[in-house]
Amino acid sequence: MYVDEIVITGDDTKGIDSLKKHFQTKDLGSLKYFSGIEVAKSKKGILLSQRKYTLDLLSEAGMLGCRSIDSPMDVNRKLRPDQWELLEDAKRYKRLVGKLNYLPVTRLDGHHI
């Protein structure tokens, strides 16, 4: 099995060291960023945030300076295939939609745990 990223955490340092040796992992130190989620420690606990991931996504989509609205289009509009041009870059569109789909799956409420 191939694992791209893994987080090992706990208070059993001997067990963690043994696990790292067994699976030949590279220790990158204190966790700061994992799978689009920023991790910050404080006296209150651990804060998880997707701010950077979201800003990177908005930047990639060319929407970094845009303001939010309730609905991006008229909900009563009837769309017909003959009214619209095909996408210039379908791969880019699919990549952005995939990244947007990832946001609610990993939704964080910003509270300390």
Backbone as a ProteinNet text record, in pm:
[ID]
protein_1_A
[PRIMARY]
MYVDEIVITGDDTKGIDSLKKHFQTKDLGSLKYFSGIEVAKSKKGILLSQRKYTLDLLSEAGMLGCRSIDSPMDVNRKLRPDQWELLEDAKRYKRLVGKLNYLPVTRLDGHHI
[TERTIARY]
84.5	0	89.4	51.1	124.2	43.4	105.2	40.2	119	49.7	114.8	144.1	49.9	64.6	4.3	69	16.2	54.5	-35.2	-8.3	-8.8	100.2	109.8	114.8	24.6	20	-8.8	33.5	7.9	114.1	101.7	198.7	297.4	285.8	377.2	491.3	594.9	703.8	778.9	794.2	861.2	778.5	648.7	559.8	559.8	559.5	562.1	692.9	805.3	935.6	941.2	887.5	884.1	800.1	686.4	597.4	664.4	733.5	803.1	913.5	985.8	1092.5	1034.6	925.7	863.3	814.1	755	700.4	794.9	915.8	1018.2	963.7	910	855	960.1	938	1025.2	953.9	1018	959.7	981.3	873.5	881	865.4	866.2	856.4	712.9	696	564.8	468.3	346.8	246.3	199.9	209	164.4	59.6	68.1	-22	-39.8	-163.7	-189.5	-315.5	-301.9	-416.4	-505.9	-446.2	-523.5	-570.4	-529	-572.1	-451.8	-460.6	-356.2	-378.4	-269.7	-276.6	-192.5	-253.6	-181.8	-210.9	-105.7	-121.6	-127.9	-209.3	-216.2	-237.8	-244.1	-268.6	-408.1	-501.4	-638.4	-654.6	-558.7	-569.4	-510.8	-572.2	-527	-632	-589.4	-680.2	-659	-766.6	-763.5	-829.9	-766.9	-819.5	-794.4	-886.3	-870.3	-853.6	-813.4	-798.7	-703.5	-584.1	-485.8	-537.7	-596.8	-652.2	-758	-845.4	-952	-896.5	-799.5	-738.2	-664.7	-594.9	-526.7	-627	-739.5	-844.8	-904.5	-934.1	-987.5	-886.6	-760.3	-655.3	-646.6	-648.8	-642.1	-760.5	-876.5	-997.6	-1006.6	-910.2	-914.2	-1021.6	-1056	-1165.3	-1122.1	-992.3	-940.7	-999.8	-1021.2	-1073.3	-1224.6	-1293.5	-1439.5	-1509.4	-1626.3	-1709.7	-1815.2	-1862.1	-1961.3	-2101.5	-2185	-2326	-2406.3	-2536.3	-2619.6	-2630.4	-2650	-2661.7	-2588.7	-2495.7	-2416.1	-2491.4	-2613.2	-2688.7	-2838.6	-2911.6	-3056.8	-3107.2	-3171.8	-3216.1	-3333.6	-3401.7	-3515.9	-3476.5	-3351	-3305.1	-3304.8	-3357.3	-3358.6	-3236.3	-3151.9	-3030.2	-3050.6	-3005.8	-3012.1	-2871.7	-2835.1	-2698.6	-2659.2	-2754.7	-2721.4	-2694.1	-2713.5	-2691.9	-2551.5	-2474.5	-2346.8	-2231.4	-2117.1	-1996.4	-1937.2	-1863.9	-1796.3	-1682.6	-1646.9	-1536.4	-1405.8	-1324	-1194.5	-1099.9	-1105.6	-1014.6	-1094.2	-1146.7	-1230.8	-1151.9	-1022.2	-940.6	-929.7	-911.2	-902	-1033.6	-1145	-1276.5	-1296.1	-1261.8	-1277.5	-1188.8	-1067.1	-975.9	-1034	-1086.8	-1144.9	-1269.9	-1353.3	-1473.5	-1433.3	-1328.9	-1280.3	-1232.1	-1162.4	-1114.2	-1230.1	-1330.7	-1449.4	-1523.7	-1531.4	-1596.9	-1524.7	-1393	-1313.2	-1343	-1375.1	-1399.6	-1510.3	-1631.2	-1734.7	-1709.6	-1635.1	-1605.4	-1515.5	-1425.6	-1332.5	-1368.5	-1493.8	-1539.6	-1499.2	-1444.3	-1401.9	-1478	-1511	-1584.5	-1495.2	-1364.4	-1270	-1259.6	-1328.3	-1319.4	-1198.4	-1148.7	-1037.7	-1086.2	-998.5	-1034.5	-943.5
-116.8	0	123.5	224.1	349.7	457.7	525.5	635.1	761.2	862.3	988.4	1072.5	1078.9	1157.6	1080.6	1092.5	1028.6	1113.6	1120	1191	1087.5	1084.4	995.6	1085.1	1062	1147.3	1062.5	1110.9	1040.7	1075.7	1016	1045.6	930.7	822.2	708.6	727.9	800.6	833.4	709	608.6	484.8	412.9	407.4	344.1	417.3	548.6	629.2	607.9	609	585.1	447.8	347.1	212	206.3	272.9	276.4	346	457.5	530.7	445.2	370.8	283.8	169.6	110	-3.7	34.2	151	193.2	285.1	304.3	385.3	522.7	593.6	726.4	832.6	947.8	1062.3	1157.5	1191.5	1281.8	1425.8	1495.6	1634.7	1733.9	1683.8	1771.8	1800.6	1912.1	1951.1	1976.2	1924.6	1935.9	2080.6	2131.2	2266.8	2269.5	2173.7	2171.7	2026.9	1982.3	1844.5	1837.5	1789	1769.8	1892.8	2009.3	2132.3	2193.2	2136.7	2186.2	2239.7	2365.9	2425.6	2384.4	2357.3	2314.6	2410.9	2471.7	2563.9	2527.4	2516.8	2486.3	2615.9	2615.6	2728.6	2674.4	2763.7	2721.4	2659.4	2699.2	2648.7	2512.8	2474.6	2347.4	2357.1	2287.1	2284.7	2351.5	2446.1	2515	2460	2417.4	2367.9	2471	2497.8	2600.2	2561.5	2599.7	2579	2712.1	2814.9	2948.5	2948	2891.7	2890.2	2811.8	2694.6	2613	2691.2	2759.9	2836.8	2954.4	3026.1	3139.1	3091.6	2978.5	2922.5	2884.7	2827.7	2789.5	2912	3015.1	3139.6	3203.1	3200	3255.3	3178	3045	2961.5	2985.8	3013	3036.7	3181.2	3266.4	3406.5	3486.1	3445	3509.1	3560.5	3582.8	3622.4	3754	3851.1	3980.7	3992.6	3884	3889.5	3894.4	3955.7	3960.1	3851.7	3805	3697.5	3751.9	3664.1	3694.1	3571.2	3589.5	3477.4	3369.3	3408.1	3312.9	3369.1	3293.8	3346.6	3360.4	3309.3	3321.6	3322	3364.6	3366.2	3222.3	3188.1	3050.9	3011.2	3108.1	3078.4	3069.5	3092.9	3090.2	2947	2929.1	2798.7	2791.3	2691.9	2677.1	2575.3	2612.6	2522.2	2507.7	2388.5	2364.4	2452.8	2492.2	2572.2	2719.1	2760.4	2899.5	2926.3	2823.2	2841.1	2784	2847.6	2795.8	2686.9	2595.6	2491.3	2552.8	2488.3	2535.7	2531.2	2635.1	2637	2533.7	2515.5	2423.9	2336.4	2225.4	2136.6	2075.5	2047.5	1988.8	2085.4	2214	2315.2	2321.3	2321.1	2325	2204.1	2085.3	1963.9	1968.4	2020.6	2030.8	2124.8	2239.8	2335.8	2279.8	2210	2149	2042.6	1965.1	1865.2	1929.7	2041.7	2112.7	2173	2223	2275.6	2164.1	2046.3	1933.2	1891.1	1910.4	1872.2	1962.8	2088.6	2182.8	2137.9	2106	2067.1	1931.2	1843.3	1712.6	1727.2	1825	1847	1972.6	2014.3	2138.6	2147.4	2259.6	2284.6	2406	2403.4	2517	2615.7	2588.7	2684	2680.7	2588.9	2579.8	2497.7	2526.6	2449.2	2311.5	2212.9	2075.4	2031.6
0	0	0	-76.9	-83.4	-13.6	80.9	152.5	123.8	75.3	41	164.2	255.9	377.7	494.1	609.9	729.7	850.5	946.1	1070.9	1182.2	1257.5	1373.3	1496.3	1588.3	1706.6	1830.8	1944.5	2069.2	2171	2290.2	2395.5	2418.3	2341.6	2351.5	2251.6	2292.4	2199.5	2151.3	2239.1	2196.9	2089.6	2111.6	2014.3	1881.3	1888.1	1765.2	1690.9	1763.4	1700.9	1635.4	1702.3	1647.5	1519.9	1523.2	1407	1288.8	1315.9	1209.4	1146.9	1229.2	1177.4	1096	1147.2	1078.4	938	925	795.8	718.4	770.1	704.1	664.7	762.4	736.6	763.6	708.5	731.1	826.9	936.1	1035.1	990.1	965.5	920.3	1034.9	1157.3	1273	1311.1	1379.1	1427.9	1311.3	1322.7	1217.3	1200.4	1077.2	1047.1	936.2	842.5	728.1	683.6	664	624.3	539.3	417.8	327.1	317.3	302	287.1	417.3	529	659.3	736.2	777.5	859.7	1004.8	1074.8	1213.8	1297.7	1398.9	1487	1631.7	1710.7	1853.1	1932	2037.1	2128.5	2269.3	2365.6	2504.1	2519.4	2432.6	2439.8	2371.6	2286.9	2216.4	2077.5	1985.2	1846.7	1759	1676.8	1585.4	1444.9	1382	1244.7	1155	1040.1	950.4	805.3	718.1	574.8	502.2	572.3	514	394.9	411.5	303.8	183.2	207.4	99.5	22.3	94.2	31.9	-47.5	9.7	-61.5	-186.5	-178	-295.3	-403.2	-362.8	-457.4	-525.3	-448.1	-505.6	-601.2	-565	-650.4	-782.2	-773.2	-893.6	-986.6	-928.2	-1007.3	-1057	-1016.2	-1056.7	-984.8	-865	-791.2	-654.4	-636.9	-506.3	-456.5	-546.1	-504.9	-511.5	-544.1	-559.3	-424.3	-424.7	-303.7	-313.3	-200.6	-199.4	-228.5	-281.7	-304.2	-263.8	-242.7	-200.7	-308	-432.4	-542.8	-663.5	-719.8	-830.3	-962.5	-971.4	-1096.1	-1067.5	-1164.3	-1154.3	-1143.4	-1031.6	-1009.3	-1098.8	-1158.3	-1245.5	-1393	-1424.9	-1564	-1617.4	-1735.8	-1801.9	-1893	-1868.9	-1947.3	-2058.3	-2178.2	-2293	-2349.7	-2392.5	-2442.5	-2560.6	-2644.4	-2762.8	-2729.9	-2606.8	-2566.8	-2515.1	-2489.4	-2421.2	-2502.9	-2489.1	-2552.6	-2464.2	-2527.8	-2451.5	-2371.1	-2264.1	-2180.4	-2258.5	-2240.3	-2306.5	-2247.5	-2117.6	-2049.2	-1953.6	-2003.8	-1923	-1807.1	-1827.3	-1720.1	-1602.6	-1631.8	-1526.2	-1448.5	-1521.4	-1459	-1366.6	-1414.4	-1334.7	-1210.4	-1225	-1111.3	-1005.2	-1049.8	-955.9	-887.5	-961.8	-903.2	-800.9	-831.9	-737	-608.1	-620.7	-502.1	-423.6	-494	-425.7	-351.9	-412.7	-347.9	-220.6	-215.6	-98.9	20.9	-2.7	107.4	202.7	155.8	252.1	316.3	249.8	306.2	428.7	423.9	534	612.3	605.8	667.8	814.2	849.1	985.9	1038.7	1166.1	1220.8	1294	1299.5	1357.2	1508.6	1574.3	1719.8	1762.1	1879.6	1932.6	1973.5	1954.2	1997	2109.2
[MASK]
+++++++++++++++++++++++++++++++++++++++++++++++++++++++++++++++++++++++++++++++++++++++++++++++++++++++++++++++++

